[in-house]
């Protein structure tokens, strides 16, 4: 057998270069057999393996000191294998793909086949495995995180074992599968699926997933101005959250001259396929899109805000006003993608807070105001981008930020990459929101101080997750520094 090619002594960076590692080897497998070979070789050599996709994580979750497995060569749409599914299952709105495919390529394939993802976040360059494994999400209380649309997961566990993991009522017929793939193990168990679907890359190397999608559809997006006084009243009853397919907020954490806080409200709803729609409603602010996509813009903006930090609140205010738009109508995946804003050099933290009758979501916003004000007054440290609020439905995954609560308000705290004091301000937000049950996003910047005791308080099912982890990672080949830092290792 020819040894797989690899790189040595090459530093690995994430896409904003705030995380890096010097792994022993970097592999780029192109098949399932390649993945099995790499896992077994790592075990033979007493090394670890860490799979990485689009390098998009701002936390240290992707870092590994052993073998890094780049999944760029595992990016194909696969046959459904309908003959292996239980009788009566409709395959017309199912898609099976390798885990390294980016949402961008998957969206293009689905569009060509008159299909679409039911939901996605505002960025499309992440891989399917990445968004699933970290409970990444879009907006809308009718939707859980992207992992909620996954029905089946093919994974390479320690020892090179091959498993297909599904819920107890999973789509695969056990007898047909065992006959076709005698070397595989089919596990249809709710507990296993709840652990592996948000497994943080620690349960094994995900090879492929089967996902539920829907027929191609169009969305109409409307962006309007509001204030915290009006938004607060609407959020207290939470009725507004169910009035649109998607409802999300963007706000300036600094009060304006009239003492109130400026908010941008974004709603998205189903709309018929546009015919005769004016051009200005088929595009999202062309000038803003061009400016955001121009690399020097974010560098210049960061330079100005560091030079004259007191201008930050006014610039954020102007930015929100520029985003107001009476209508943007297009095919779903283009509307759900926030566009060229993703190209700005930035990083972020994201905290999930329960949204229920206790009003913790209201308190969370007001605590953010207080933290931003305190850092502004004491250290001229500023929040350099608007803050996003998205509302997400329940997840059954043990370690999803949305586990155990009907609605979670996900607070995304974005910073320009050059922000002075930015990481310290994000850490202060996280500490303040922890008292309200805040759960940090695994793939975004987080501190997660307190280790295992704190995690156990956040996630009651942590021991159940760890029990599955011990079985799928029996040799420790998927261990990584991130697990040790946050206290996830049993």
N, C-alpha and C positions, 0 to 999 in steps of 0.2 A: 504493500500500500504506500502511495506517495504521501509524504508528510505535508500537511497543510501549510501554506505560506503564512508568515506572520512578520510583524515589525517588532524591533527591539529598541530600547533606549529612545523612545519618542514620547514626549510629554503629551498627555491628553488634557484637553480643555473643554469646558462647556461653552455654549455659544456666546456668552457675555464675558467669558474668561475670568469670572470671579471664583470658579472652582477648577482645580487641576490635580492631576496625579501623574506619577511616573510608574506605570505598570510594567510588569516583567515582559509581557508580550501583548500585542494587539492583533486579534484574528478577525477576519471578515468571511464567515461561512456563507455558502451559497445553497446549502441543502440541509435537510434534517440529518442526514448521515454525518455531515460535517460537524453539526452541533454535538451529536453524540460523541464523536471522536474527541472533540475539544474538552468536553466534560470529563471523559474518562482519562485523558492525558493529564489534565489538571490534578485529578485525584492521585494518579500514579506519581506525579511529581510533587505532591503535597502543596499544591498551589490552589488559589481560589479562582472563581470565574464570575465576572460581572457583565451582564448584557447591557448595552447602551444603544439608544436609538438616535434621536435627533439632537442630542446634547442640550436639550432645552431646560433641564432642571436647574434651578438656582440654589437648591440645597446641595448637600454632599451625598445625596442618595445614590448617585451613579458612580461614585468613586470606588475604585478597587485597586489593590496593590499587586494582585496576581495577574491573571489573564483577563483582558478586556475583550469582549465579543461584540463587535460592531454589527448591527443587524441590517445594514443597508442592502445586503444581498438577499435578504429574506423579505421580499416586498411584492409578492405575486398574489393575485386573486386565484383561488383554488376551486376545483369542482365541489359542488355541494355534497356529493355522495348520497343522493336522495334514496337510493336503495338500502342504505344502512339506517334510515330514520324509521321511527315508529309509524305504523300504518295510520294514514289520515292526516299527517302533517303537511301543511301547505308550504312548499318551498319557494313560492313566487316572490316572497318578501324576505328572503334569507340571503346572506352573503357569507362566504367563507374565505378567509384571507390569511396570508402569513403575517406574523406579528410585527415585522419590521416595516410594513407599508405605512407611509404617512397618510394622514387624513386627506391631504391635498390630492394624492394620486387615487385614493379610494373614492373620493367624491367625484373625480373625473370619470372613473370607471362606472360608478353607479349612475351618473347623469347620462352616459351613453346608453345605458340599459333602462332608462326611464324610472330609476329608483333614487332614493335619497336617505341619508341618515336622518333619524327622527329629531336628533338634537346634537349639538356640538358646542364647544367653547368658542371663544373669539379668535382662535389661532388654528391654522390648519397644517402646520409643518411638523407637528408631533406625530409619533408613531402610535399605532393602535395599542400595542402593548404598553407603551408609556402612559397614555391617558387612562387606560383601564387600570393599571397596577397602582396608580396613585390617587384614584377616585377623582380625577379631573372631570369637569362638568361644564354644562352650559347654564342657561337660566330657564326658569319656568317651574312652578310648583307641581305640575303634572309629570315632571321628569326627574328621575334620580340621576346620579352621575352616569357617564358613558358606560361604565361597567354594567349598569342595569340592563343594557341592550344585548349583552353577551349571553349566549345560551350554552356554549360548550368551549372548553379550553384544552388544547393539546400541549403537553409540557414534557420537557426532558428533565427528570429528577436526578438525584445523586445516583451514581452507578450507571448512568446512561439509561435508566429505566424510562419507558415511554408510557404515559398515562393520558387518558382523555377524561377530563373532570367536568361533571355536570350536576345540576340540581337533581333531587330525587326523581322528579318528573321530567328529566332531561329528554331531549329529542331522539337520542340514539337507541336503536333496538339492541339489547345486550347480546342476544344469540347471534344475530347477523354480524355484529361488530367482531365478536370473538372468533367467529369462523373466518372472517376476512383478515383479521389482524391478530394472530395467535400470540405474537410477541408483545402485545400491548395489554394494559390493564384499564378497563372502563370502570370508573368510580362515579356512581350516581348517588350523591349524598349532599344534602343541603349544607351541612356543616363544612365539609371539604370545599364546596363551591364558594361559600361565603368567605373562606380563608384565602383561597387561591385567586379569586377575582380581583381582590385588592391585596396582592401579595408583596408589593414593594420590591419586586425582583428578587425576592429571597427564597422563594419556594422551588426554583428551578428556572430553566430557560424556556420561556413561552415560545412555541413554534407557530401555532395557528389558532384562530378563534372562529367560531360561528356566531354571527350577529343577526339580530332582527332589524330590518330596515322598513321603509314604507315607499309607496308610490311617489314619484317625483311631484313636488309641490312648490308653490311660490309664496313669498311672504311680503307683507307691506310693513315697513319700518317707519315710525314717527318719533322724532326727537323734539321735546318741548322743554321750556324753562319752568322752574318752580322754585320754591323756597322750603327750608326745613320746617317752618311753621305749618305750611300746607301738607307737606309730606308726612310729618309726624302724626298729624291727625288721621291721615289715611292709613298709616302703618299700624296705628293702635288697634284698629278693627281688623286689619289684614284682608278685608274684602277685596281691596284693589288687586291683590296678588292673583286672584282667580278670574279677573275680568279680561285678561289677555293671554294669548299663548305664551308670550314672553313679556316680562316686566322687569326692568333693571334700572338702577340709578347710578349717576356719576356726580360727585360733589366736591366742592372746594371746602377744606376743613378750616378755613379762616373766614370770620364774619366780615360782611361788607360794611359800607358806611352807615347803613341803616340798622346794623346789628343782627341781621339775619344771615343765613348761610345759603349760597346759591347751589341749586341742584339741576341736573339735566335728567329728564325722564325719557327712557327709551321703551317703546312698546313695539311688539311684532305680532302680526296675526296672519292667518291664512288669507289668501286673496286669489282670485282667478288668474289664469295665465294672462299677463298683460298684452293687450292689443290696442295700438293707438295711444299708448301712454306717452306723454310728453317726455322728450329726452332728459330734461332736468330732473325728472322723477325716476329715471332709470340709472342715475349715477349718484354717487355719494360724494358731494363737495369735491369736484375735480382738483381745484387749487390746493386744498388741504391735503388731499391724497398725494399730489406731486411733491409738496413740501415735506411731508412726513417721510416719503420714500428717499429723499435726498440726504445722504449720510451726513454732510457737514451741518445740517440743521440742528440735530440733537446735540452735537458737540458745541455749536455756537450757543445754543440755548443754555446748556449746562455751564459754559464759561460765564455767560452773563449773570446767571442766578448765583453762581459762586462769588462773582465780583461784587454784585449788588443784591444780596439775598432779600433785602426788604421789598424788592419788586415782585417777589414770588406770588403773593396773594393776588395782585392785580393781573399778572400774566395768567394765572389759573382761571380767574374770572373771565378774562377775554377768551381764553381757550374754550370754555364751556359755551359761551355765547356763539362762538364760531361754529359749533357743532349742531346748533339748532337746525332742524330740517323737517319741513312739513310732510315729505313723503320720499321714501326710497323703496322701489319695488323691483324685485328680481327673484331668480330661482333661489331656493332656500339656503344652500350652502354659501352662496355669495353674501347674502344678507347676514347670516350668522357669523361670518368672519368679519371682524371689525376693520379689516383693510390695512392700509399702509401704516397705521399707528403701530402695528406689530414690528415695524422695521426700525422704530426709534430705539436707540441704545438705552436699555432700561433693565431693571430687575424688580422683583416684588416679593412680598410676603402675602399670604392669604389665610384668614382665620374664619372658621365656621362657628356661628353662634346660634343657639336655638331660637326659633321664631314662634312663640306661642303666647298663651295668656299671661305669662309672667312678665312680659314686656322687656325681656333681656335684650332683644334686638334694638329697642329704642335706647336703652341705657348704653349699649355698645357704641352707637353713633355719638352720643353725647360725651362718652369717655374719650373717644377719638378727638373730638373738638378740644377737650381739656388737655390731652397729651400734646397735641399740636401746638396749642397756645403756650403751654409750659416750656416746651423746647424752643419755641420762638423767642420767648421773653428771656430765658436764662442763657441760651447759647446761640442765638440767631441761627438755629438749625431748622430747616424748613422741609415740609412735604412738597416735592417738586413736580408732582403729577396729580391729577384728580384721583379720588378714591372711588372704587366701584362697589356697588352692592348688588348681588344677584341672589335669587331665592330658588332653592332647589328642593326637590322632593326626597322622600325617604330612600335609604339604601339598606339592603339586607347584609351587605358585606361587613365583616367584623370590624375592620379598621378604616372604613369610609368615614369621612368627617360628618356625613349625613346619617350615620347609623343610629337607630333608636329614637328618632324624632321625625314627625311628619313633615316639617318644613325647617330648613336651615338657611340662615342668611349668611352667605359667603362674602366676606369683606376683603377685597383685593387692594392692597396698599402698594402702589407702584412708585418707583423712584427712578429718575434719570441716573444713568450709570456713574456720572461724575459727581453726584450729590455728596457734599461733605457732611458727615454725620448721619448719612442715610441709613446705614445698617444699625446704628445705635437707636435711631428713631423707630425703626421697625421692631427692634427688640423691646422697646418701651411699649409700643402698641400691644405686642403679644403678651407681655406681662400683665398689662392692665386688663386685657380681655380674658385672661385665664380665669379671673374671678367670676366671669359670667358663663363659664362652661366653654370657652373658646378652644377650638381644636385646630391647630395649624395644619396647613396643606403640606403633605409629605414632600412634594417636589419643588416647593418654593422655599425661600429663605426662612429658616426657623431656628429657634434656640432650643426649645423643648427641655428647659432646665428641670431638674427634679427626677429624671430617670424613670425607672420602672414604676415607682410608687405613683408618680404623676400620671403616667400612661394608664395605669390600672384604674385611676379615678376617672379618666376620660373614656376609656373603652372597657366596659364590663366583660366583654367577650375576649379580651386579650389572652387569657390562658387557653382558650379554645383555638385561637389562631396559632399560638406557640406549639400546641400539641400537633397540629398538622405540619407546621414548619419542621419540627423535629423528625417527622417521618419522611418528608420529601427532601430534606437536607441532612440525611443521616450521617454523611461523612464530613459535613461542615464546608463543602466545596463552594457553597453560595454565601458564606459568611462575608461580612464587609464592615468597614469602620463605622458606617452609618448606624448599623444595628447596635453596635456597642455604645455609640455616643448617646442615642436616645433611649436606651434601656429595653430594646425589643428582644435581645437575645435571652432565651430561657436560662 
